[in-house]
Amino acid sequence: LHSVGLIVDEEVQTKSGYVLDATFIHNGKVIGLEIDGPSHFIGKKKKGNTILKERQVANVDLTPLISVPYWEWSDLVSLEDKE
């Protein structure tokens, strides 16, 4: 995200109390980013508490949320890809 000129804030608490891994502004809108580790899944299916968090952040905080599963995040080749 840094490599494309976005300013990223890490560990951001939403108004509803959830903590997001990161947020950034795109076209004037705050976007949330979550890198979901293994504890968020049963196999490759999201657990209920993760689904609830995503829904509440989107509908209560009115923040669009991008969720990246750990297996996709770990496939990125370098730290620069992850930024």
Secondary structure, 3 states (H helix, E strand, C coil): CHHHCCCEEEEEECCCCCEEEEEEEECCEEEEEEEECHHHEECCEECHHHHHHHHHHHHCCCCCEEEEEHHHHCCCCCHHHHC
